[in-house]
Amino acid sequence: MATSTATWLPKALCVFALALLACLAASRTPARGLRSSMVAPRMQMRGLASRSAGLQSRLSRMGSSLQRNVPVLASNTNNPDYALLFDCDGVIVLTEELHRLAYNAAFQQYKCEIDGKAVDWSVPHYDLLQNTVGGGKPKMKWHFNKYGWPTSTEGAPAGTEDEQQAMVDKLQDAKTEYYKKIVEEVAEARPGVLELMDEALANPKIACGICSAATKAGFEKVVNSVVGEERLAKFDVVMAGDDVVRKKPDPLIYNLAREKIGLPKEKCVVVEDSIVGLKAAKDAGMKCIITYTASTHDAPFKENGADAVREDLGGVKLADIFSPGMEETGSLTLA
């Protein structure tokens, strides 16, 4: 005689629950996303067979938690004609000074000294780093390779490549924590950037992305605080420096973003704020709008191929950037 659904379905659900909970208990590793996190509850595994009703209840609650905490991607893009890709630091938020203060706090925490003098990045020196090297760890390596590796609370100057990497990793971790605290207190969007984002995100023919050289932890703090999770969920691609093996000025991050979106380089426009970012965009074969900052306003952007240079994005609309046949004319309406 055939077994009824009412008989076998609860048993199947219990088996499924037991298997799933066993995997969770074995891994004890919560899934993490760019814009959200979920912490799996700890489950006691003893006596599971005799508590099937309780397990089914827990499984139901866990499913509800998953639905609440994991954002649903809601990109409006449909067979896009163009892509608009934003850098983060200096484009979405003026962060140069925030980064500088956080680095100096990390150097102070580890008592970093070179030839008996405390490591402290001045505003002019950080401007130099900002326009020379992309990413935080490469900035520190560039500085230490040029001026000497510091003594610190870790001991003598790092000698081997592995020791140097370990020192930079520790400093970067400390810097990121200081930076996140500063961002919470003072970060706000630059003029016009969120308005332009919203117009682009509402247009199904424009794919949108954020491509930053920043370390993911600091990057996440900025975009979650300033851009907001609801807006972020509508982007087609969001990438941080940790997502690529080569940081700007290498064009890799923009090439990967273009591949994810599925558009040719001629139909992609990047918004950047520095020579380093401009080089990455142009080497990727894309058009680039510069919104300069206090530390980059004198940089030779036009001489290095910038398609438009502005103080900020205030008042800029999609129609000012994109026009039919843009890839053929080779110029932006905004230029």
C-alpha positions as CSV (number, residue, x, y, z in Angstrom):
1,M,0.0,0.0,0.0
2,A,1.3,3.5,-0.9
3,T,2.7,5.6,2.0
4,S,0.7,8.8,2.5
5,T,2.3,12.3,2.2
6,A,1.1,13.1,5.7
7,T,3.3,10.1,7.0
8,W,6.5,10.5,5.1
9,L,6.8,14.3,4.7
10,P,7.4,15.1,8.5
11,K,10.0,12.3,8.7
12,A,11.8,13.7,5.6
13,L,11.9,17.2,7.1
14,C,13.4,15.8,10.3
15,V,16.1,14.0,8.3
16,F,16.8,17.1,6.4
17,A,17.0,19.2,9.6
18,L,19.3,16.7,11.3
19,A,21.7,16.7,8.3
20,L,21.7,20.5,8.0
21,L,22.3,21.0,11.7
22,A,25.1,18.5,11.8
23,C,26.9,20.4,9.0
24,L,26.4,23.7,10.9
25,A,27.8,22.3,14.1
26,A,30.7,20.7,12.3
27,S,31.7,23.9,10.5
28,R,30.9,26.5,13.1
29,T,31.7,29.0,10.4
30,P,29.1,31.8,9.8
31,A,28.5,32.9,6.2
32,R,29.6,36.4,5.5
33,G,28.5,38.8,2.7
34,L,29.8,42.2,1.6
35,R,26.9,44.1,3.0
36,S,25.5,41.8,5.7
37,S,26.4,38.9,8.1
38,M,24.6,36.0,9.6
39,V,25.7,34.2,12.8
40,A,24.4,30.6,12.8
41,P,23.0,29.6,16.2
42,R,24.8,27.0,18.2
43,M,22.9,23.7,18.4
44,Q,23.2,20.9,20.9
45,M,23.5,17.6,19.0
46,R,22.5,15.2,21.8
47,G,19.1,13.6,21.7
48,L,18.2,15.1,18.4
49,A,16.2,12.0,17.3
50,S,13.9,12.3,20.3
51,R,13.3,16.1,19.8
52,S,12.2,16.3,16.2
53,A,9.4,18.7,16.9
54,G,11.8,21.1,18.6
55,L,14.3,20.8,15.7
56,Q,11.6,21.6,13.1
57,S,10.8,24.7,15.1
58,R,14.4,25.8,15.3
59,L,14.9,25.2,11.6
60,S,11.9,27.3,10.8
61,R,13.3,30.2,13.0
62,M,16.7,29.8,11.4
63,G,15.2,30.1,7.9
64,S,13.4,33.2,9.0
65,S,16.7,34.7,10.3
66,L,18.3,33.9,7.0
67,Q,15.6,35.7,5.1
68,R,15.9,38.8,7.4
69,N,19.7,39.1,7.4
70,V,20.7,38.3,3.8
71,P,20.0,41.2,1.4
72,V,18.1,40.4,-1.7
73,L,19.9,41.8,-4.7
74,A,17.5,44.0,-6.6
75,S,19.5,45.3,-9.6
76,N,17.2,47.1,-12.1
77,T,19.5,46.5,-15.0
78,N,18.2,44.9,-18.1
79,N,20.4,44.5,-21.2
80,P,22.3,47.7,-20.3
81,D,23.7,50.1,-22.9
82,Y,26.3,51.6,-20.7
83,A,28.1,51.2,-17.3
84,L,28.9,53.8,-14.7
85,L,31.7,52.7,-12.3
86,F,32.5,54.7,-9.1
87,D,35.7,54.7,-7.1
88,C,35.0,55.0,-3.4
89,D,37.6,57.0,-1.4
90,G,37.7,60.6,-2.7
91,V,34.8,60.0,-5.1
92,I,31.9,58.9,-2.8
93,V,33.5,60.3,0.4
94,L,36.4,62.7,1.1
95,T,38.5,60.2,3.0
96,E,42.1,61.2,2.5
97,E,42.5,62.9,5.8
98,L,40.5,60.2,7.6
99,H,42.9,57.5,6.2
100,R,46.0,59.6,7.1
101,L,44.8,60.0,10.7
102,A,44.1,56.3,11.0
103,Y,47.5,55.3,9.7
104,N,49.3,57.6,12.1
105,A,47.2,56.2,15.0
106,A,48.3,52.7,13.9
107,F,52.0,53.8,13.7
108,Q,51.6,55.3,17.2
109,Q,50.0,52.2,18.6
110,Y,52.9,50.0,17.4
111,K,55.5,52.8,18.3
112,C,56.9,52.7,14.8
113,E,60.2,54.6,14.5
114,I,62.8,55.0,11.7
115,D,66.2,56.2,12.9
116,G,64.8,57.1,16.3
117,K,62.0,59.3,14.8
118,A,58.3,58.4,15.1
119,V,56.7,57.4,11.8
120,D,54.1,60.1,11.1
121,W,52.6,60.9,7.7
122,S,52.2,64.6,7.1
123,V,49.5,66.0,4.8
124,P,52.0,66.7,1.9
125,H,53.5,63.2,2.2
126,Y,50.1,61.5,2.2
127,D,49.2,63.6,-0.8
128,L,52.3,62.1,-2.5
129,L,51.4,58.6,-1.5
130,Q,47.8,59.2,-2.7
131,N,48.9,60.2,-6.1
132,T,51.7,57.5,-6.4
133,V,50.5,54.2,-4.9
134,G,47.1,52.5,-4.8
135,G,45.9,50.7,-1.7
136,G,47.0,50.9,2.0
137,K,49.5,48.1,2.3
138,P,51.3,49.1,-1.0
139,K,51.6,52.7,0.4
140,M,53.3,51.4,3.6
141,K,55.6,49.2,1.7
142,W,56.5,52.0,-0.7
143,H,57.2,54.3,2.3
144,F,59.3,51.8,4.3
145,N,61.2,50.6,1.3
146,K,62.2,54.2,0.6
147,Y,62.9,55.4,4.1
148,G,63.6,52.2,6.0
149,W,61.6,49.6,7.9
150,P,60.8,50.8,11.4
151,T,61.5,49.4,14.8
152,S,58.2,48.8,16.7
153,T,56.6,47.0,19.6
154,E,57.3,43.9,17.5
155,G,61.0,44.4,17.9
156,A,63.8,45.1,15.3
157,P,63.0,46.2,11.8
158,A,61.4,43.5,9.6
159,G,64.2,41.9,7.5
160,T,62.7,39.1,5.4
161,E,59.9,39.6,3.0
162,D,57.6,37.5,5.2
163,E,58.4,39.6,8.2
164,Q,57.7,42.7,6.3
165,Q,54.4,41.4,5.1
166,A,53.5,40.4,8.6
167,M,54.3,43.9,9.9
168,V,52.3,45.6,7.2
169,D,49.4,43.2,7.9
170,K,49.3,44.1,11.6
171,L,49.6,47.8,10.9
172,Q,46.8,47.6,8.3
173,D,44.5,45.8,10.7
174,A,45.0,48.4,13.4
175,K,44.6,51.2,10.9
176,T,41.3,49.7,9.7
177,E,39.8,49.7,13.2
178,Y,40.8,53.3,13.8
179,Y,39.4,54.2,10.4
180,K,36.0,52.6,11.0
181,K,35.6,54.5,14.2
182,I,36.4,57.8,12.4
183,V,34.1,57.1,9.5
184,E,31.2,56.5,11.9
185,E,31.6,60.0,13.3
186,V,32.4,62.2,10.3
187,A,32.0,60.6,6.9
188,E,29.4,62.0,4.5
189,A,28.9,61.8,0.7
190,R,30.4,64.3,-1.7
191,P,28.0,66.7,-3.5
192,G,25.9,65.1,-6.2
193,V,27.3,61.5,-6.0
194,L,24.3,59.9,-4.3
195,E,21.9,61.7,-6.6
196,L,23.7,60.5,-9.7
197,M,23.8,57.0,-8.3
198,D,20.1,57.0,-7.7
199,E,19.4,58.2,-11.3
200,A,21.6,55.5,-12.7
201,L,20.3,52.8,-10.5
202,A,16.7,53.6,-11.6
203,N,17.7,53.4,-15.2
204,P,17.6,49.8,-16.5
205,K,19.9,50.7,-19.4
206,I,22.8,51.7,-17.0
207,A,24.8,49.1,-15.1
208,C,26.3,50.5,-11.9
209,G,29.4,49.5,-9.9
210,I,31.7,50.5,-7.1
211,C,35.4,49.6,-7.6
212,S,37.7,50.5,-4.7
213,A,41.4,49.9,-4.0
214,A,40.6,50.1,-0.3
215,T,40.8,47.1,2.1
216,K,37.4,45.5,2.3
217,A,36.8,46.1,6.0
218,G,37.3,49.8,5.7
219,F,35.5,50.0,2.4
220,E,32.5,48.2,3.8
221,K,32.3,50.7,6.6
222,V,32.2,53.6,4.2
223,V,29.7,52.3,1.7
224,N,27.4,50.9,4.4
225,S,27.4,54.1,6.3
226,V,27.3,56.6,3.4
227,V,25.8,54.8,0.5
228,G,23.5,52.6,2.5
229,E,22.7,48.9,2.3
230,E,19.4,49.4,0.4
231,R,21.1,51.4,-2.3
232,L,24.1,49.0,-2.4
233,A,21.8,46.0,-3.0
234,K,20.8,47.6,-6.4
235,F,24.4,47.7,-7.8
236,D,25.5,45.2,-10.4
237,V,29.0,44.9,-9.1
238,V,30.8,46.0,-5.9
239,M,34.5,45.2,-5.5
240,A,37.2,46.1,-3.0
241,G,41.0,45.9,-3.1
242,D,40.9,42.5,-1.5
243,D,38.9,41.1,-4.5
244,V,41.9,41.5,-6.9
245,V,45.5,40.4,-6.9
246,R,46.8,43.6,-8.4
247,K,45.6,47.0,-7.1
248,K,45.2,50.3,-9.0
249,P,47.0,51.7,-11.0
250,D,46.7,48.2,-12.5
251,P,43.4,48.1,-14.5
252,L,42.4,44.6,-13.3
253,I,39.6,45.8,-11.0
254,Y,37.9,47.6,-13.9
255,N,38.5,44.8,-16.3
256,L,36.8,42.4,-13.9
257,A,33.9,44.7,-13.3
258,R,33.4,45.1,-17.1
259,E,33.4,41.3,-17.5
260,K,30.9,40.8,-14.7
261,I,28.6,43.4,-16.3
262,G,29.1,42.1,-19.8
263,L,29.8,45.3,-21.7
264,P,32.7,46.4,-23.9
265,K,35.2,48.8,-22.5
266,E,34.0,51.6,-24.9
267,K,30.7,51.7,-23.1
268,C,32.1,52.0,-19.6
269,V,32.6,55.3,-17.8
270,V,34.6,55.6,-14.5
271,V,34.5,58.3,-11.9
272,E,37.9,58.7,-10.1
273,D,39.7,61.3,-8.1
274,S,43.4,60.6,-8.5
275,I,46.1,60.0,-11.1
276,V,46.4,56.4,-9.8
277,G,42.7,55.8,-10.4
278,L,42.8,57.6,-13.7
279,K,45.6,55.4,-15.0
280,A,43.7,52.3,-14.0
281,A,40.6,53.4,-15.9
282,K,42.4,54.5,-19.0
283,D,44.6,51.4,-19.1
284,A,41.3,49.5,-19.0
285,G,40.3,51.4,-22.1
286,M,37.4,53.3,-20.4
287,K,36.4,56.9,-20.3
288,C,37.1,58.6,-17.0
289,I,35.6,61.6,-15.1
290,I,37.7,63.1,-12.4
291,T,36.2,64.7,-9.3
292,Y,39.4,66.2,-7.8
293,T,40.1,66.7,-4.1
294,A,42.2,69.1,-2.1
295,S,45.2,66.8,-2.4
296,T,44.7,66.1,-6.2
297,H,43.4,69.4,-7.7
298,D,46.7,70.3,-9.2
299,A,47.4,66.9,-10.7
300,P,47.8,66.8,-14.5
301,F,44.5,64.9,-15.2
302,K,43.9,66.2,-18.7
303,E,47.5,65.5,-19.7
304,N,47.0,61.9,-18.6
305,G,43.8,61.4,-20.6
306,A,40.9,62.4,-18.3
307,D,37.7,62.9,-20.3
308,A,36.3,65.4,-17.9
309,V,37.6,67.1,-14.8
310,R,35.2,68.6,-12.2
311,E,35.3,69.8,-8.6
312,D,32.4,67.4,-7.7
313,L,29.3,65.7,-9.2
314,G,26.9,68.4,-8.0
315,G,24.2,68.9,-10.7
316,V,25.5,66.2,-13.0
317,K,22.9,64.1,-14.7
318,L,23.1,60.9,-16.8
319,A,22.4,63.0,-19.9
320,D,25.5,65.0,-19.1
321,I,27.6,61.8,-19.3
322,F,26.0,59.4,-21.8
323,S,24.8,60.1,-25.3
324,P,23.9,57.8,-28.2
325,G,27.0,56.8,-30.0
326,M,29.3,57.8,-27.2
327,E,31.7,54.9,-28.0
328,E,32.0,56.0,-31.6
329,T,32.5,59.7,-30.9
330,G,35.1,58.9,-28.2
331,S,34.0,61.9,-26.0
332,L,31.6,62.5,-23.1
333,T,28.8,65.0,-23.2
334,L,30.1,66.3,-19.9
335,A,33.6,67.1,-21.4
